[in-house]
């Protein structure tokens, strides 16, 4: 437990240091992982994207590295440079529009040390086309090496015009004093949570980001076709330069909303039943539901604006004096239950989110399942007996993955993972015979591979480590 809190203190000091310290000019190598954190699996099940941090300030910044899951090798042309310490990585599949320039995937990653959103395009990786990551309009770096992202692939602070819903809670005098003033929006230092909000109703696809330091939740339009400032990438066009605006490409983020929700806003979960977004809170025993609403342009211009409306918060019971509370959240497939990894005390909280007789969500805590120290990321897989859904909980402090049966409210297995387990992604690819969990190992500078096939003799065991360099993966 002492080691756990020392790790937390080290991480906190490092993030503060990264916010005000320049890194040396050495680019991040393309053949290794370095203090890996966030990761995400390609929907095709053949690739994994891993975020390396610049935790010790050894390099110019961190990196996103693609790994071929068929060979466990790092793809050197699949590496892009990012800020020193990234938040959560999320992938988006733009809708097909018949344009060959539309990327197969787009990745989004907030830089906690820079206060900016990085985004990159993924092409190839199918049939005989090699996988390529891109975040620079000039293309790959000459002579190979890491590709640094240009300004068009980084969004930090922008302005947009003031809209009616911005001032709805202000009195008349305050509204009058702000009339005509633009709204300044920023990703902010320590932004961490990410989620893709699929188009629902009048809304198109959006990227949602949380920032626990500022308590703000940001919304970006990502479906393409949004009028954008000709001079500021990621900024919506102003009325006076609308005729000169450029339309965003599919996957290109355009910053539309930046709303204070609650200090400590950390992770996001989308209810599959009605599109409500729940935000967890790192600093308090609190969950806040959000609703995204579309509004027409008040000047009659051909575009819509996105409002983040705050619902009724509800409390999560806490014990002790710890100041670290909610982390990751998942909904059940029905949307009637939500699972929250919680640190005060350590456990997985089960929440009834079904509707009562009046049509209002119950948002009632049903119980908590105790797990190891430092629970963080959650993932679900139908890897239990007879295909039952199980939850996999990364416990950084305990250096374990705790496996929970949410229907029985019980722990069914514990997988030891010494070396700083940080994030995990599930890959279920029947065509490849691949049903595995991939866990980033922060201290080992590796990715652990865990077998999830219940019929395998290695079920719930580590079967390989992917390290990069000359070590590769050990089967």
DRENDO-1510 file (C-alpha; in Angstrom, 1 decimal, always signed):
<recs>
REC; n; res; u; v; w
REC; 1; UNK; +0.0; +0.0; +0.0 .
REC; 2; UNK; +2.9; +2.4; +0.8 .
REC; 3; UNK; +4.3; +1.7; -2.7 .
REC; 4; UNK; +0.9; +2.5; -4.2 .
REC; 5; UNK; +0.8; +5.9; -2.6 .
REC; 6; UNK; +4.4; +6.6; -3.6 .
REC; 7; UNK; +3.4; +5.9; -7.2 .
REC; 8; UNK; +0.5; +8.2; -7.0 .
REC; 9; UNK; +2.7; +11.0; -5.6 .
REC; 10; UNK; +5.3; +10.4; -8.3 .
REC; 11; UNK; +2.7; +10.6; -11.0 .
REC; 12; UNK; +1.2; +13.8; -9.6 .
REC; 13; UNK; +4.6; +15.5; -9.3 .
REC; 14; UNK; +5.5; +14.4; -12.8 .
REC; 15; UNK; +2.4; +15.9; -14.4 .
REC; 16; UNK; +3.1; +19.2; -12.7 .
REC; 17; UNK; +6.7; +19.1; -13.8 .
REC; 18; UNK; +5.7; +18.3; -17.4 .
REC; 19; UNK; +3.4; +21.3; -17.4 .
REC; 20; UNK; +6.3; +23.7; -17.0 .
REC; 21; UNK; +9.4; +22.0; -18.2 .
REC; 22; UNK; +10.8; +21.7; -21.7 .
REC; 23; UNK; +11.8; +18.2; -22.8 .
REC; 24; UNK; +15.2; +17.7; -24.6 .
REC; 25; UNK; +15.3; +17.6; -28.3 .
REC; 26; UNK; +15.7; +13.8; -28.7 .
REC; 27; UNK; +12.7; +12.4; -30.6 .
REC; 28; UNK; +10.9; +9.4; -29.2 .
REC; 29; UNK; +12.2; +6.2; -30.8 .
REC; 30; UNK; +10.0; +4.2; -33.1 .
REC; 31; UNK; +11.1; +0.8; -31.9 .
REC; 32; UNK; +10.2; +0.8; -28.3 .
REC; 33; UNK; +7.5; +1.5; -25.7 .
REC; 34; UNK; +8.3; +4.0; -23.0 .
REC; 35; UNK; +6.2; +4.1; -19.8 .
REC; 36; UNK; +3.1; +3.1; -21.8 .
REC; 37; UNK; -0.3; +4.3; -20.5 .
REC; 38; UNK; -3.5; +4.5; -22.6 .
REC; 39; UNK; -4.2; +2.1; -25.4 .
REC; 40; UNK; -7.0; +1.2; -27.8 .
REC; 41; UNK; -7.6; -1.7; -30.1 .
REC; 42; UNK; -8.3; -1.4; -33.8 .
REC; 43; UNK; -11.9; -2.5; -34.6 .
REC; 44; UNK; -10.5; -5.0; -37.1 .
REC; 45; UNK; -8.8; -6.8; -34.3 .
REC; 46; UNK; -5.3; -6.8; -36.0 .
REC; 47; UNK; -3.7; -3.8; -34.4 .
REC; 48; UNK; -3.2; -2.1; -31.1 .
REC; 49; UNK; -2.4; +1.6; -30.5 .
REC; 50; UNK; -0.3; +2.3; -27.4 .
REC; 51; UNK; +0.4; +5.7; -25.9 .
REC; 52; UNK; +4.0; +6.1; -24.5 .
REC; 53; UNK; +4.5; +8.9; -22.1 .
REC; 54; UNK; +7.6; +11.0; -21.6 .
REC; 55; UNK; +7.5; +10.3; -17.9 .
REC; 56; UNK; +11.2; +10.9; -17.2 .
REC; 57; UNK; +11.5; +13.8; -19.7 .
REC; 58; UNK; +14.1; +11.7; -21.7 .
REC; 59; UNK; +12.6; +12.6; -25.1 .
REC; 60; UNK; +11.0; +15.5; -26.9 .
REC; 61; UNK; +7.6; +14.1; -26.1 .
REC; 62; UNK; +5.5; +10.9; -26.0 .
REC; 63; UNK; +4.3; +8.8; -28.9 .
REC; 64; UNK; +1.4; +6.8; -30.2 .
REC; 65; UNK; +2.7; +3.4; -31.5 .
REC; 66; UNK; +0.9; +0.8; -33.6 .
REC; 67; UNK; +1.4; -2.9; -32.9 .
REC; 68; UNK; +0.7; -5.7; -35.3 .
REC; 69; UNK; -1.2; -8.3; -33.1 .
REC; 70; UNK; -0.4; -11.0; -35.6 .
REC; 71; UNK; +3.4; -10.7; -35.1 .
REC; 72; UNK; +3.6; -8.7; -31.8 .
REC; 73; UNK; +5.9; -6.3; -33.6 .
REC; 74; UNK; +5.9; -2.5; -33.4 .
REC; 75; UNK; +5.2; -0.9; -36.8 .
REC; 76; UNK; +7.9; +1.8; -37.2 .
REC; 77; UNK; +5.9; +3.7; -39.9 .
REC; 78; UNK; +3.0; +3.7; -37.4 .
REC; 79; UNK; +4.5; +6.1; -34.8 .
REC; 80; UNK; +3.5; +9.7; -34.2 .
REC; 81; UNK; +4.8; +12.2; -31.7 .
REC; 82; UNK; +2.5; +13.7; -29.1 .
REC; 83; UNK; +2.8; +15.7; -25.8 .
REC; 84; UNK; +4.7; +14.4; -22.8 .
REC; 85; UNK; +1.8; +12.7; -21.0 .
REC; 86; UNK; -1.4; +11.7; -22.8 .
REC; 87; UNK; -4.9; +11.1; -21.5 .
REC; 88; UNK; -7.3; +8.4; -22.7 .
REC; 89; UNK; -7.0; +7.4; -26.4 .
REC; 90; UNK; -10.2; +6.8; -28.3 .
REC; 91; UNK; -10.8; +5.7; -32.0 .
REC; 92; UNK; -13.5; +6.8; -34.4 .
REC; 93; UNK; -14.7; +5.2; -37.6 .
REC; 94; UNK; -15.9; +8.1; -39.9 .
REC; 95; UNK; -19.0; +7.3; -41.9 .
REC; 96; UNK; -18.2; +6.3; -45.5 .
REC; 97; UNK; -18.9; +9.1; -48.0 .
REC; 98; UNK; -17.4; +7.7; -51.2 .
REC; 99; UNK; -14.3; +9.9; -50.9 .
REC; 100; UNK; -11.0; +8.0; -51.1 .
REC; 101; UNK; -9.4; +10.6; -48.8 .
REC; 102; UNK; -11.7; +9.7; -45.9 .
REC; 103; UNK; -9.5; +7.9; -43.3 .
REC; 104; UNK; -10.3; +4.4; -42.1 .
REC; 105; UNK; -10.0; +5.5; -38.5 .
REC; 106; UNK; -9.2; +8.7; -36.6 .
REC; 107; UNK; -7.6; +8.7; -33.1 .
REC; 108; UNK; -8.0; +11.4; -30.5 .
REC; 109; UNK; -5.8; +12.0; -27.5 .
REC; 110; UNK; -5.7; +14.9; -25.0 .
REC; 111; UNK; -2.2; +16.0; -23.9 .
REC; 112; UNK; -2.4; +16.4; -20.2 .
REC; 113; UNK; +0.9; +18.4; -20.1 .
REC; 114; UNK; +0.1; +20.7; -23.0 .
REC; 115; UNK; -3.6; +21.4; -22.7 .
REC; 116; UNK; -4.2; +20.4; -26.3 .
REC; 117; UNK; -6.1; +17.7; -28.2 .
REC; 118; UNK; -4.0; +15.7; -30.7 .
REC; 119; UNK; -5.7; +13.8; -33.5 .
REC; 120; UNK; -4.4; +11.5; -36.2 .
REC; 121; UNK; -5.6; +9.5; -39.1 .
REC; 122; UNK; -5.2; +5.8; -39.6 .
REC; 123; UNK; -5.1; +4.3; -43.1 .
REC; 124; UNK; -4.2; +0.9; -44.6 .
REC; 125; UNK; -3.9; -2.1; -42.4 .
REC; 126; UNK; -6.3; -4.1; -44.6 .
REC; 127; UNK; -5.6; -6.6; -47.4 .
REC; 128; UNK; -2.1; -5.8; -48.6 .
REC; 129; UNK; -2.1; -2.1; -47.7 .
REC; 130; UNK; +0.5; -1.3; -45.0 .
REC; 131; UNK; -0.8; +0.5; -41.9 .
REC; 132; UNK; +0.0; +4.2; -41.7 .
REC; 133; UNK; -0.6; +6.8; -39.1 .
REC; 134; UNK; -0.7; +10.5; -40.1 .
REC; 135; UNK; -0.8; +13.8; -38.3 .
REC; 136; UNK; +1.2; +16.1; -40.5 .
REC; 137; UNK; +0.0; +17.6; -43.8 .
REC; 138; UNK; +3.5; +17.2; -45.2 .
REC; 139; UNK; +3.4; +13.4; -44.8 .
REC; 140; UNK; +5.9; +11.1; -43.2 .
REC; 141; UNK; +9.2; +12.4; -41.9 .
REC; 142; UNK; +11.9; +12.3; -44.5 .
REC; 143; UNK; +14.3; +9.5; -43.8 .
REC; 144; UNK; +11.9; +7.7; -41.5 .
REC; 145; UNK; +11.6; +8.3; -37.8 .
REC; 146; UNK; +8.7; +9.5; -35.7 .
REC; 147; UNK; +6.2; +11.8; -37.4 .
REC; 148; UNK; +5.6; +15.0; -35.4 .
REC; 149; UNK; +2.0; +16.4; -35.5 .
REC; 150; UNK; +1.6; +19.8; -37.1 .
REC; 151; UNK; -0.6; +22.6; -35.8 .
REC; 152; UNK; -3.6; +21.5; -37.9 .
REC; 153; UNK; -3.7; +18.2; -35.8 .
REC; 154; UNK; -3.5; +20.0; -32.4 .
REC; 155; UNK; -6.4; +21.9; -30.9 .
REC; 156; UNK; -6.0; +24.0; -27.8 .
REC; 157; UNK; -7.7; +27.3; -27.3 .
REC; 158; UNK; -10.3; +28.7; -29.7 .
REC; 159; UNK; -13.2; +31.2; -29.7 .
REC; 160; UNK; -16.7; +31.0; -31.0 .
REC; 161; UNK; -19.6; +33.4; -31.0 .
REC; 162; UNK; -21.8; +33.7; -28.0 .
REC; 163; UNK; -25.0; +31.7; -28.2 .
REC; 164; UNK; -28.4; +32.0; -26.3 .
REC; 165; UNK; -27.8; +28.9; -24.2 .
REC; 166; UNK; -24.4; +30.3; -22.9 .
REC; 167; UNK; -26.2; +32.9; -20.8 .
REC; 168; UNK; -29.4; +31.2; -19.8 .
REC; 169; UNK; -28.5; +31.1; -16.1 .
REC; 170; UNK; -27.5; +34.8; -15.9 .
REC; 171; UNK; -29.6; +37.8; -15.0 .
REC; 172; UNK; -30.4; +40.6; -17.5 .
REC; 173; UNK; -27.6; +42.9; -16.4 .
REC; 174; UNK; -25.0; +40.1; -16.8 .
REC; 175; UNK; -26.4; +39.1; -20.2 .
REC; 176; UNK; -26.2; +42.7; -21.4 .
REC; 177; UNK; -22.6; +43.1; -20.3 .
REC; 178; UNK; -21.6; +40.0; -22.2 .
REC; 179; UNK; -23.6; +40.6; -25.3 .
REC; 180; UNK; -21.5; +40.3; -28.5 .
REC; 181; UNK; -18.4; +39.0; -26.6 .
REC; 182; UNK; -17.0; +35.8; -28.0 .
REC; 183; UNK; -16.8; +32.7; -25.8 .
REC; 184; UNK; -13.2; +31.4; -25.2 .
REC; 185; UNK; -12.9; +27.6; -25.0 .
REC; 186; UNK; -9.8; +25.5; -24.1 .
REC; 187; UNK; -9.0; +21.9; -23.6 .
REC; 188; UNK; -6.9; +22.8; -20.6 .
REC; 189; UNK; -4.0; +21.2; -18.7 .
REC; 190; UNK; -4.7; +17.7; -17.4 .
REC; 191; UNK; -7.6; +16.9; -19.8 .
REC; 192; UNK; -8.0; +13.1; -19.6 .
REC; 193; UNK; -11.3; +11.4; -20.4 .
REC; 194; UNK; -12.5; +10.8; -24.0 .
REC; 195; UNK; -15.6; +9.3; -25.5 .
REC; 196; UNK; -17.2; +9.1; -29.0 .
REC; 197; UNK; -20.8; +10.3; -29.0 .
REC; 198; UNK; -22.6; +8.7; -32.0 .
REC; 199; UNK; -25.1; +10.8; -33.9 .
REC; 200; UNK; -28.4; +10.6; -32.1 .
REC; 201; UNK; -31.5; +12.6; -33.3 .
REC; 202; UNK; -30.5; +16.0; -34.7 .
REC; 203; UNK; -26.9; +15.6; -33.4 .
REC; 204; UNK; -24.1; +14.3; -35.6 .
REC; 205; UNK; -21.0; +12.4; -34.2 .
REC; 206; UNK; -19.1; +14.2; -31.5 .
REC; 207; UNK; -15.9; +13.7; -29.4 .
REC; 208; UNK; -16.4; +14.5; -25.7 .
REC; 209; UNK; -13.5; +15.3; -23.4 .
REC; 210; UNK; -13.3; +15.8; -19.6 .
REC; 211; UNK; -10.9; +17.8; -17.6 .
REC; 212; UNK; -10.8; +17.1; -13.8 .
REC; 213; UNK; -8.6; +20.1; -13.1 .
REC; 214; UNK; -11.0; +22.7; -14.5 .
REC; 215; UNK; -14.2; +20.6; -14.2 .
REC; 216; UNK; -15.0; +21.3; -17.8 .
REC; 217; UNK; -16.5; +19.0; -20.4 .
REC; 218; UNK; -15.8; +19.8; -24.1 .
REC; 219; UNK; -17.6; +18.8; -27.2 .
REC; 220; UNK; -16.1; +18.6; -30.7 .
REC; 221; UNK; -18.0; +17.9; -33.9 .
REC; 222; UNK; -16.1; +15.1; -35.8 .
REC; 223; UNK; -18.4; +13.9; -38.6 .
REC; 224; UNK; -17.1; +16.4; -41.2 .
REC; 225; UNK; -18.8; +19.1; -43.1 .
REC; 226; UNK; -18.7; +21.7; -40.3 .
REC; 227; UNK; -17.8; +25.3; -41.3 .
REC; 228; UNK; -14.4; +26.0; -39.8 .
REC; 229; UNK; -12.3; +29.1; -39.4 .
REC; 230; UNK; -9.9; +29.6; -42.3 .
REC; 231; UNK; -7.2; +30.7; -40.0 .
REC; 232; UNK; -7.6; +28.7; -36.8 .
REC; 233; UNK; -7.7; +24.9; -37.1 .
REC; 234; UNK; -10.4; +23.4; -34.9 .
REC; 235; UNK; -12.3; +26.6; -34.5 .
REC; 236; UNK; -15.8; +27.1; -35.8 .
REC; 237; UNK; -16.2; +29.8; -38.4 .
REC; 238; UNK; -17.2; +33.3; -37.1 .
REC; 239; UNK; -20.2; +35.0; -38.7 .
REC; 240; UNK; -18.0; +37.7; -40.4 .
REC; 241; UNK; -15.7; +35.1; -42.1 .
REC; 242; UNK; -18.4; +32.5; -42.8 .
REC; 243; UNK; -18.2; +33.0; -46.5 .
REC; 244; UNK; -14.5; +32.2; -46.4 .
REC; 245; UNK; -14.9; +29.2; -44.1 .
REC; 246; UNK; -13.6; +25.7; -45.0 .
REC; 247; UNK; -15.5; +22.6; -44.3 .
REC; 248; UNK; -14.0; +20.1; -41.8 .
REC; 249; UNK; -12.9; +16.7; -43.1 .
REC; 250; UNK; -14.4; +13.5; -41.8 .
REC; 251; UNK; -12.8; +12.9; -38.4 .
REC; 252; UNK; -11.4; +16.5; -38.1 .
REC; 253; UNK; -12.5; +17.9; -34.7 .
REC; 254; UNK; -14.2; +21.3; -34.5 .
REC; 255; UNK; -14.5; +22.8; -31.0 .
REC; 256; UNK; -18.1; +23.7; -30.3 .
REC; 257; UNK; -18.8; +23.6; -26.5 .
REC; 258; UNK; -16.8; +23.9; -23.3 .
REC; 259; UNK; -19.1; +23.6; -20.2 .
REC; 260; UNK; -18.2; +23.6; -16.5 .
REC; 261; UNK; -19.8; +20.5; -15.1 .
REC; 262; UNK; -18.1; +19.7; -11.8 .
REC; 263; UNK; -14.5; +19.9; -10.5 .
REC; 264; UNK; -13.0; +16.5; -10.8 .
REC; 265; UNK; -15.0; +15.4; -13.9 .
REC; 266; UNK; -13.0; +12.4; -15.0 .
REC; 267; UNK; -14.4; +9.6; -17.2 .
REC; 268; UNK; -17.4; +9.3; -19.5 .
REC; 269; UNK; -20.0; +6.6; -20.2 .
REC; 270; UNK; -22.8; +6.6; -22.8 .
REC; 271; UNK; -26.1; +5.0; -21.9 .
REC; 272; UNK; -27.1; +2.8; -24.9 .
REC; 273; UNK; -30.8; +3.2; -24.1 .
REC; 274; UNK; -31.2; +6.9; -24.5 .
REC; 275; UNK; -27.9; +8.6; -25.3 .
REC; 276; UNK; -27.4; +10.2; -21.8 .
REC; 277; UNK; -23.7; +10.7; -20.9 .
REC; 278; UNK; -22.6; +10.0; -17.3 .
REC; 279; UNK; -19.5; +11.7; -15.9 .
REC; 280; UNK; -17.6; +10.2; -13.0 .
REC; 281; UNK; -15.7; +12.4; -10.5 .
REC; 282; UNK; -12.2; +11.9; -9.2 .
REC; 283; UNK; -12.5; +14.4; -6.3 .
REC; 284; UNK; -15.9; +13.6; -4.9 .
REC; 285; UNK; -18.5; +10.8; -4.6 .
REC; 286; UNK; -20.6; +12.1; -7.4 .
REC; 287; UNK; -21.9; +11.2; -10.9 .
REC; 288; UNK; -23.3; +13.8; -13.2 .
REC; 289; UNK; -25.6; +12.9; -16.1 .
REC; 290; UNK; -25.3; +15.1; -19.2 .
REC; 291; UNK; -27.5; +15.6; -22.3 .
REC; 292; UNK; -26.3; +16.9; -25.6 .
REC; 293; UNK; -28.7; +19.1; -27.5 .
REC; 294; UNK; -28.6; +20.6; -31.0 .
REC; 295; UNK; -29.5; +24.2; -31.7 .
REC; 296; UNK; -29.9; +26.0; -35.0 .
REC; 297; UNK; -27.6; +28.9; -35.7 .
REC; 298; UNK; -29.3; +32.1; -34.3 .
REC; 299; UNK; -28.2; +34.1; -37.4 .
REC; 300; UNK; -29.8; +31.5; -39.7 .
REC; 301; UNK; -26.5; +30.3; -41.1 .
REC; 302; UNK; -26.4; +26.6; -42.3 .
REC; 303; UNK; -25.0; +24.9; -39.2 .
REC; 304; UNK; -26.0; +23.7; -35.8 .
REC; 305; UNK; -24.5; +24.2; -32.4 .
REC; 306; UNK; -24.1; +21.7; -29.6 .
REC; 307; UNK; -25.2; +22.4; -26.0 .
REC; 308; UNK; -24.1; +20.3; -23.0 .
REC; 309; UNK; -27.0; +20.3; -20.6 .
REC; 310; UNK; -26.4; +19.2; -17.0 .
REC; 311; UNK; -28.8; +16.7; -15.4 .
REC; 312; UNK; -29.4; +15.9; -11.7 .
REC; 313; UNK; -26.2; +14.7; -10.0 .
REC; 314; UNK; -26.4; +11.7; -7.6 .
REC; 315; UNK; -24.1; +10.6; -4.8 .
REC; 316; UNK; -21.9; +7.5; -4.5 .
REC; 317; UNK; -21.4; +6.4; -0.9 .
REC; 318; UNK; -17.8; +6.9; +0.3 .
REC; 319; UNK; -15.8; +5.9; +3.4 .
REC; 320; UNK; -12.6; +7.1; +5.0 .
REC; 321; UNK; -10.8; +10.4; +4.2 .
REC; 322; UNK; -9.3; +9.6; +0.8 .
REC; 323; UNK; -9.7; +12.3; -1.8 .
REC; 324; UNK; -9.6; +10.0; -4.8 .
REC; 325; UNK; -13.1; +8.7; -5.8 .
REC; 326; UNK; -14.6; +7.7; -9.1 .
REC; 327; UNK; -12.6; +6.6; -12.1 .
REC; 328; UNK; -13.8; +4.5; -15.1 .
REC; 329; UNK; -17.5; +3.7; -15.9 .
REC; 330; UNK; -19.3; +1.2; -18.2 .
REC; 331; UNK; -23.0; +0.6; -19.0 .
REC; 332; UNK; -24.5; -2.8; -19.4 .
REC; 333; UNK; -25.8; -3.6; -22.9 .
REC; 334; UNK; -29.4; -2.9; -21.8 .
REC; 335; UNK; -28.5; +0.5; -20.3 .
REC; 336; UNK; -30.2; -0.5; -17.0 .
REC; 337; UNK; -27.0; -0.9; -15.0 .
REC; 338; UNK; -23.8; +1.0; -14.8 .
REC; 339; UNK; -20.5; -0.1; -13.3 .
REC; 340; UNK; -18.1; +2.4; -11.7 .
REC; 341; UNK; -14.5; +1.7; -10.5 .
REC; 342; UNK; -14.2; +3.5; -7.2 .
REC; 343; UNK; -11.4; +4.2; -4.8 .
REC; 344; UNK; -13.0; +5.3; -1.6 .
REC; 345; UNK; -13.2; +2.4; -0.8 .
REC; 346; UNK; -11.7; +0.3; -3.6 .
REC; 347; UNK; -14.4; -1.5; -5.4 .
REC; 348; UNK; -16.7; -1.7; -8.4 .
REC; 349; UNK; -20.0; +0.1; -7.7 .
REC; 350; UNK; -23.1; -1.2; -9.4 .
REC; 351; UNK; -25.8; +1.4; -10.2 .
REC; 352; UNK; -29.4; +0.9; -11.2 .
REC; 353; UNK; -30.0; +3.3; -14.1 .
REC; 354; UNK; -33.4; +1.9; -15.2 .
REC; 355; UNK; -36.5; +4.0; -15.4 .
REC; 356; UNK; -39.1; +4.2; -12.6 .
REC; 357; UNK; -42.9; +4.4; -13.1 .
REC; 358; UNK; -42.6; +8.1; -13.7 .
REC; 359; UNK; -40.0; +7.7; -16.5 .
REC; 360; UNK; -37.2; +9.1; -14.3 .
REC; 361; UNK; -33.9; +7.3; -14.0 .
REC; 362; UNK; -33.5; +5.6; -10.6 .
REC; 363; UNK; -29.7; +6.2; -10.4 .
REC; 364; UNK; -29.6; +4.1; -7.2 .
REC; 365; UNK; -26.5; +2.3; -5.9 .
REC; 366; UNK; -27.2; -1.4; -5.6 .
REC; 367; UNK; -24.0; -2.5; -4.1 .
REC; 368; UNK; -20.2; -2.6; -4.3 .
REC; 369; UNK; -17.7; -5.4; -5.0 .
REC; 370; UNK; -14.4; -5.0; -3.2 .
REC; 371; UNK; -11.3; -5.1; -5.4 .
REC; 372; UNK; -7.6; -4.4; -5.1 .
REC; 373; UNK; -5.9; -1.1; -4.4 .
REC; 374; UNK; -6.1; +1.6; -7.1 .
REC; 375; UNK; -8.9; +0.4; -9.4 .
REC; 376; UNK; -8.9; +2.4; -12.6 .
REC; 377; UNK; -9.9; +1.2; -16.1 .
REC; 378; UNK; -12.8; -1.1; -16.7 .
REC; 379; UNK; -13.5; -3.4; -19.6 .
REC; 380; UNK; -16.2; -6.0; -20.3 .
REC; 381; UNK; -16.0; -9.3; -22.2 .
REC; 382; UNK; -18.3; -12.3; -22.6 .
REC; 383; UNK; -15.6; -14.6; -21.3 .
REC; 384; UNK; -17.5; -16.2; -18.4 .
REC; 385; UNK; -19.2; -19.6; -18.2 .
REC; 386; UNK; -21.8; -20.0; -21.0 .
REC; 387; UNK; -20.7; -16.6; -22.4 .
REC; 388; UNK; -21.6; -14.6; -19.2 .
REC; 389; UNK; -20.3; -11.0; -19.2 .
REC; 390; UNK; -17.4; -10.4; -16.9 .
REC; 391; UNK; -15.7; -7.1; -15.9 .
REC; 392; UNK; -12.0; -6.7; -15.9 .
REC; 393; UNK; -10.7; -4.1; -13.4 .
REC; 394; UNK; -7.2; -2.8; -13.7 .
REC; 395; UNK; -5.9; -2.3; -10.1 .
REC; 396; UNK; -2.7; -0.3; -10.4 .
REC; 397; UNK; -1.8; -0.2; -6.7 .
REC; 398; UNK; -2.4; -3.9; -6.2 .
REC; 399; UNK; -0.6; -4.8; -9.6 .
REC; 400; UNK; -3.5; -7.1; -10.5 .
REC; 401; UNK; -6.5; -7.4; -12.8 .
REC; 402; UNK; -9.6; -8.3; -10.7 .
REC; 403; UNK; -12.3; -10.2; -12.6 .
REC; 404; UNK; -15.9; -9.5; -11.5 .
REC; 405; UNK; -19.2; -11.1; -12.3 .
REC; 406; UNK; -21.5; -8.1; -12.1 .
REC; 407; UNK; -24.7; -10.3; -12.1 .
REC; 408; UNK; -23.5; -12.1; -9.0 .
REC; 409; UNK; -21.8; -9.2; -7.4 .
REC; 410; UNK; -18.7; -11.3; -6.8 .
REC; 411; UNK; -15.0; -11.6; -7.7 .
REC; 412; UNK; -14.4; -14.7; -9.8 .
REC; 413; UNK; -10.6; -14.4; -10.5 .
REC; 414; UNK; -7.5; -12.3; -9.8 .
REC; 415; UNK; -4.7; -12.1; -12.3 .
REC; 416; UNK; -1.3; -11.0; -10.9 .
REC; 417; UNK; +0.4; -8.4; -13.1 .
REC; 418; UNK; +3.5; -6.9; -11.4 .
REC; 419; UNK; +4.9; -4.0; -13.3 .
REC; 420; UNK; +2.3; -1.2; -13.1 .
REC; 421; UNK; -0.8; -2.3; -15.0 .
REC; 422; UNK; -2.4; +0.9; -16.4 .
REC; 423; UNK; -5.0; +0.5; -19.1 .
REC; 424; UNK; -6.5; -2.5; -21.0 .
REC; 425; UNK; -8.3; -3.3; -24.2 .
REC; 426; UNK; -10.3; -6.4; -25.2 .
REC; 427; UNK; -9.9; -7.9; -28.7 .
REC; 428; UNK; -12.4; -10.6; -29.7 .
REC; 429; UNK; -11.5; -11.7; -33.3 .
REC; 430; UNK; -13.0; -15.1; -34.0 .
REC; 431; UNK; -11.5; -15.2; -37.5 .
REC; 432; UNK; -8.0; -15.0; -36.0 .
REC; 433; UNK; -8.9; -17.2; -33.0 .
REC; 434; UNK; -7.9; -14.2; -30.9 .
REC; 435; UNK; -9.8; -13.5; -27.7 .
REC; 436; UNK; -7.4; -11.6; -25.5 .
REC; 437; UNK; -6.9; -8.7; -23.1 .
REC; 438; UNK; -4.0; -6.3; -23.8 .
REC; 439; UNK; -2.7; -4.5; -20.7 .
REC; 440; UNK; -0.2; -1.6; -20.8 .
REC; 441; UNK; +2.5; -2.1; -18.2 .
REC; 442; UNK; +3.7; +1.3; -17.2 .
REC; 443; UNK; +6.8; +0.2; -15.2 .
REC; 444; UNK; +7.8; -2.8; -17.4 .
REC; 445; UNK; +7.5; -0.7; -20.6 .
REC; 446; UNK; +5.6; -3.5; -22.2 .
REC; 447; UNK; +2.1; -4.7; -23.1 .
REC; 448; UNK; +0.9; -7.9; -21.3 .
REC; 449; UNK; -1.3; -10.3; -23.3 .
REC; 450; UNK; -3.9; -12.3; -21.4 .
REC; 451; UNK; -5.9; -15.2; -22.8 .
REC; 452; UNK; -9.6; -14.9; -22.4 .
REC; 453; UNK; -10.7; -18.0; -24.2 .
REC; 454; UNK; -12.4; -20.1; -21.6 .
REC; 455; UNK; -11.6; -23.3; -23.4 .
REC; 456; UNK; -7.9; -22.6; -23.5 .
REC; 457; UNK; -5.5; -24.2; -20.9 .
REC; 458; UNK; -4.1; -20.7; -20.5 .
REC; 459; UNK; -7.4; -19.0; -19.6 .
REC; 460; UNK; -6.8; -15.8; -17.6 .
REC; 461; UNK; -3.0; -16.2; -17.8 .
REC; 462; UNK; -0.4; -13.9; -19.3 .
REC; 463; UNK; +0.8; -15.6; -22.5 .
REC; 464; UNK; +3.1; -12.9; -23.9 .
REC; 465; UNK; +4.7; -9.5; -23.3 .
REC; 466; UNK; +5.1; -7.1; -26.2 .
REC; 467; UNK; +8.2; -4.9; -25.5 .
REC; 468; UNK; +9.5; -3.5; -28.7 .
REC; 469; UNK; +13.1; -3.1; -29.6 .
REC; 470; UNK; +14.9; -6.4; -30.3 .
REC; 471; UNK; +12.9; -8.3; -27.7 .
REC; 472; UNK; +9.5; -8.4; -29.5 .
REC; 473; UNK; +6.8; -10.5; -28.1 .
REC; 474; UNK; +7.4; -13.7; -26.2 .
REC; 475; UNK; +4.7; -16.3; -26.9 .
</recs>
